[in-house]
Amino acid sequence: MNTQTYRGLKPFRGVQAPEITQVQKVRFQTGTGELLIEVYPQAAPHAAARFVDLVKAGFYDDTPIFRIVPGFVAQFGINWRPGLREWKEKNFDDDPSLFELGPATLAFAKAGPNTNSTQVFINYGENSSLRAQNFSTFARVVEGFEFTQNFKAVGDPSMGLDQGRLWGDGGKYLESLPANQKPTMILKAEVIE
Protein backbone atom coordinates (compact mmCIF):
# COMPACT_ATOMS: atom_id res chain seq x y z
CA MET A 1 0.00 0.00 0.00
CA ASN A 2 1.30 3.42 -0.93
CA THR A 3 0.82 5.70 2.07
CA GLN A 4 1.25 8.75 -0.19
CA THR A 5 -1.92 7.69 -2.00
CA TYR A 6 -3.81 8.03 1.28
CA ARG A 7 -1.78 10.86 2.92
CA GLY A 8 -0.85 8.60 5.85
CA LEU A 9 -4.37 7.23 6.41
CA LYS A 10 -4.87 3.47 6.31
CA PRO A 11 -7.93 2.10 4.50
CA PHE A 12 -9.85 -0.66 6.25
CA ARG A 13 -9.14 -4.06 4.77
CA GLY A 14 -11.42 -4.88 1.87
CA VAL A 15 -12.53 -1.27 1.38
CA GLN A 16 -12.26 0.49 -1.98
CA ALA A 17 -10.91 3.73 -0.55
CA PRO A 18 -10.54 6.78 -2.78
CA GLU A 19 -7.12 8.21 -3.43
CA ILE A 20 -6.62 11.35 -1.33
CA THR A 21 -5.77 14.15 -3.76
CA GLN A 22 -7.59 17.05 -2.04
CA VAL A 23 -6.26 18.49 1.20
CA GLN A 24 -7.27 21.49 3.27
CA LYS A 25 -4.95 22.58 6.07
CA VAL A 26 -6.13 23.92 9.41
CA ARG A 27 -3.98 25.36 12.17
CA PHE A 28 -5.07 25.05 15.81
CA GLN A 29 -3.33 27.22 18.40
CA THR A 30 -3.83 25.46 21.74
CA GLY A 31 -2.69 26.12 25.28
CA THR A 32 -0.02 23.43 24.88
CA GLY A 33 1.22 24.15 21.33
CA GLU A 34 0.26 24.42 17.67
CA LEU A 35 -1.37 21.61 15.69
CA LEU A 36 -1.37 21.36 11.92
CA ILE A 37 -4.35 19.34 10.73
CA GLU A 38 -4.88 18.03 7.21
CA VAL A 39 -8.56 17.65 6.26
CA TYR A 40 -9.42 15.11 3.55
CA PRO A 41 -12.75 15.73 1.78
CA GLN A 42 -12.46 12.45 -0.17
CA ALA A 43 -12.16 10.43 3.05
CA ALA A 44 -15.43 11.71 4.54
CA PRO A 45 -17.04 14.55 2.53
CA HIS A 46 -19.78 15.59 4.98
CA ALA A 47 -17.45 15.63 8.00
CA ALA A 48 -14.65 17.45 6.17
CA ALA A 49 -17.03 20.15 4.90
CA ARG A 50 -18.61 20.69 8.32
CA PHE A 51 -15.26 20.89 10.10
CA VAL A 52 -13.94 23.50 7.65
CA ASP A 53 -17.22 25.47 7.91
CA LEU A 54 -16.96 25.46 11.71
CA VAL A 55 -13.33 26.60 11.63
CA LYS A 56 -14.21 29.43 9.20
CA ALA A 57 -17.12 30.47 11.47
CA GLY A 58 -14.74 30.76 14.45
CA PHE A 59 -16.65 28.02 16.24
CA TYR A 60 -13.60 26.40 17.86
CA ASP A 61 -11.91 29.67 18.91
CA ASP A 62 -11.57 30.08 22.68
CA THR A 63 -13.23 26.75 23.49
CA PRO A 64 -12.10 23.96 25.84
CA ILE A 65 -10.74 20.54 25.04
CA PHE A 66 -13.26 19.26 27.53
CA ARG A 67 -12.77 15.51 27.48
CA ILE A 68 -9.43 13.70 27.70
CA VAL A 69 -9.31 9.95 28.10
CA PRO A 70 -5.60 9.02 28.08
CA GLY A 71 -4.77 6.43 25.46
CA PHE A 72 -8.21 6.88 23.88
CA VAL A 73 -9.35 10.37 22.79
CA ALA A 74 -9.18 14.15 23.23
CA GLN A 75 -12.58 15.72 22.51
CA PHE A 76 -13.61 19.32 21.77
CA GLY A 77 -16.36 21.22 19.98
CA ILE A 78 -18.71 23.00 22.40
CA ASN A 79 -19.27 26.73 21.92
CA TRP A 80 -22.02 28.33 24.02
CA ARG A 81 -21.77 31.82 22.52
CA PRO A 82 -24.80 33.31 20.70
CA GLY A 83 -24.61 32.79 16.95
CA LEU A 84 -22.36 29.75 17.40
CA ARG A 85 -24.34 27.63 19.89
CA GLU A 86 -26.96 27.07 17.15
CA TRP A 87 -24.57 24.79 15.23
CA LYS A 88 -25.26 22.14 17.88
CA GLU A 89 -28.69 21.43 16.34
CA LYS A 90 -27.42 21.28 12.74
CA ASN A 91 -26.80 17.54 12.41
CA PHE A 92 -25.29 16.10 9.27
CA ASP A 93 -25.40 12.63 7.75
CA ASP A 94 -22.77 10.00 8.43
CA ASP A 95 -20.07 9.34 5.88
CA PRO A 96 -18.90 5.79 5.11
CA SER A 97 -16.13 4.66 7.48
CA LEU A 98 -13.30 3.98 5.02
CA PHE A 99 -10.09 4.62 6.98
CA GLU A 100 -8.74 3.31 10.29
CA LEU A 101 -9.19 5.46 13.38
CA GLY A 102 -5.53 5.36 14.35
CA PRO A 103 -3.43 7.75 16.45
CA ALA A 104 -3.64 11.40 15.35
CA THR A 105 -6.76 10.88 13.19
CA LEU A 106 -9.92 12.95 13.74
CA ALA A 107 -13.58 11.95 13.65
CA PHE A 108 -16.84 13.60 14.69
CA ALA A 109 -18.41 12.45 17.96
CA LYS A 110 -22.08 11.51 17.80
CA ALA A 111 -24.91 9.92 19.76
CA GLY A 112 -26.23 7.57 17.06
CA PRO A 113 -26.68 7.45 13.29
CA ASN A 114 -26.59 10.83 11.51
CA THR A 115 -26.21 12.88 14.72
CA ASN A 116 -22.82 14.48 13.93
CA SER A 117 -22.82 18.25 14.53
CA THR A 118 -19.88 20.06 16.18
CA GLN A 119 -17.94 17.75 18.51
CA VAL A 120 -14.74 16.17 17.24
CA PHE A 121 -12.23 13.81 18.81
CA ILE A 122 -8.56 13.23 18.15
CA ASN A 123 -7.62 9.59 18.54
CA TYR A 124 -4.74 8.92 20.91
CA GLY A 125 -4.65 5.20 20.24
CA GLU A 126 -5.81 2.61 17.74
CA ASN A 127 -9.60 3.07 17.93
CA SER A 128 -10.71 1.32 14.76
CA SER A 129 -13.25 -0.70 16.76
CA LEU A 130 -15.34 2.50 16.61
CA ARG A 131 -16.01 1.64 12.98
CA ALA A 132 -18.79 -0.62 14.29
CA GLN A 133 -20.72 2.58 15.14
CA ASN A 134 -19.72 4.11 11.78
CA PHE A 135 -17.33 6.77 13.07
CA SER A 136 -15.46 8.19 10.06
CA THR A 137 -11.90 9.48 9.87
CA PHE A 138 -11.87 12.81 8.00
CA ALA A 139 -8.56 14.40 9.03
CA ARG A 140 -5.20 13.86 10.69
CA VAL A 141 -2.86 15.87 12.91
CA VAL A 142 0.29 15.98 10.77
CA GLU A 143 2.36 18.28 12.99
CA GLY A 144 2.19 18.88 16.73
CA PHE A 145 0.51 15.62 17.77
CA GLU A 146 2.99 15.49 20.65
CA PHE A 147 1.33 18.63 22.10
CA THR A 148 -1.97 16.74 22.42
CA GLN A 149 -0.27 14.52 25.01
CA ASN A 150 -0.16 17.56 27.32
CA PHE A 151 -3.89 18.33 27.07
CA LYS A 152 -5.17 18.40 30.64
CA ALA A 153 -7.59 15.68 31.74
CA VAL A 154 -10.32 17.38 33.79
CA GLY A 155 -13.75 16.52 35.13
CA ASP A 156 -15.10 12.98 35.04
CA PRO A 157 -12.35 10.48 34.08
CA SER A 158 -14.37 9.06 31.18
CA MET A 159 -16.73 11.93 30.23
CA GLY A 160 -14.71 15.07 31.01
CA LEU A 161 -16.42 18.35 31.88
CA ASP A 162 -20.21 18.67 32.18
CA GLN A 163 -21.40 19.15 28.59
CA GLY A 164 -24.79 20.53 29.63
CA ARG A 165 -23.13 23.28 31.66
CA LEU A 166 -20.70 24.05 28.83
CA TRP A 167 -23.53 24.44 26.31
CA GLY A 168 -25.57 26.49 28.82
CA ASP A 169 -22.94 29.07 29.79
CA GLY A 170 -19.46 27.71 29.27
CA GLY A 171 -17.77 30.98 30.15
CA LYS A 172 -19.29 31.08 33.64
CA TYR A 173 -18.73 27.33 34.13
CA LEU A 174 -15.05 27.51 33.14
CA GLU A 175 -14.52 30.54 35.41
CA SER A 176 -16.02 28.60 38.33
CA LEU A 177 -13.51 25.76 38.02
CA PRO A 178 -10.52 25.72 40.39
CA ALA A 179 -7.18 26.44 38.68
CA ASN A 180 -6.14 22.77 38.76
CA GLN A 181 -9.37 21.76 36.96
CA LYS A 182 -9.23 24.25 34.09
CA PRO A 183 -9.01 22.51 30.69
CA THR A 184 -6.55 23.13 27.89
CA MET A 185 -8.09 25.66 25.50
CA ILE A 186 -8.18 25.99 21.74
CA LEU A 187 -7.16 29.62 21.39
CA LYS A 188 -7.66 29.96 17.62
CA ALA A 189 -8.44 27.72 14.66
CA GLU A 190 -7.93 28.85 11.07
CA VAL A 191 -7.93 27.41 7.58
CA ILE A 192 -4.51 28.16 6.14
CA GLU A 193 -4.82 26.64 2.64
Secondary structure by P-SEA (a helix, b strand, c coil): cccccccccccccccccccccbbbbbbbbcccbbbbbbbbccccaaaaaaaaaaaaacccccccccccccccbbbbbbbccccccccccbbbbbccccccccccbbbbbbccccccccbbbbbccccccccccccccccccccaaaaaaaccccccccccccaaaaaacaaaaaaaccccccccccccccccc
